[in-house]
């Protein structure tokens, strides 16, 4: 499994949350897996309690 830096994860998630580009375009632009990007976006929206329960 590929490890992504925190900076890469945040840049990709924030790019998606800006609402301009699609998951596919952002994943390609940041060279990340689209499925992982979707997971990061979902996790970003969780509270710390929800995250601990989910993880």
Secondary structure, 3 states (H helix, E strand, C coil): CCCCCHHHHHHHHHHHHCCCCCHHHHHHHHCCCHHHHHHHHHHHCCCHHHHHHHC
